[in-house]
Amino acid sequence: MSALWSSGPVSFAVTRGTAAAIELKVPRRGIIRALIVEEEVGADAGTIQLFSSREAVLTALGVGTSVPGYSVTPSLTITAGKYIGNELGYAYENQDGTTATPVCRLWALLTMTGASLAVAVKITVTVEPPTFI
């Protein structure tokens, strides 16, 4: 196993009941080992799903063209304001870039429900980059 790479926690504000696309800075490809989503104040429910293409997350929002097969994770359930996933093992490779011009991003589709109008959420991602011999 290579050294793990981590991003976050990074805070994002989302509107309750509305899906939001969030850009996450990660290596161009790797294996997602951990994902933590925490609501900063409150305990609302929601879902998060990761995509390896910007166009795919825009399609999920209803504003892009269909790009099948670029979902990295299934829709993951946020319960009581938290989702903590360890040893997930979701492999991905960003589909927007090339080897010459890599795009080091994943996109999260985040939907929160609950009582508050605006919700502040922290996201932490841990990735195992590939090891080349």
PyMOL commands that set and color helices and strands:
alter all, ss='L'
color gray80, all
select helices_A, chain A and resi 54-61
alter helices_A, ss='H'
color red, helices_A
select strands_A, chain A and resi 5-15+19-25+29-39+46-51+76-78+82-93+105-112+118-128
alter strands_A, ss='S'
color yellow, strands_A
deselect
rebuild
show_as cartoon
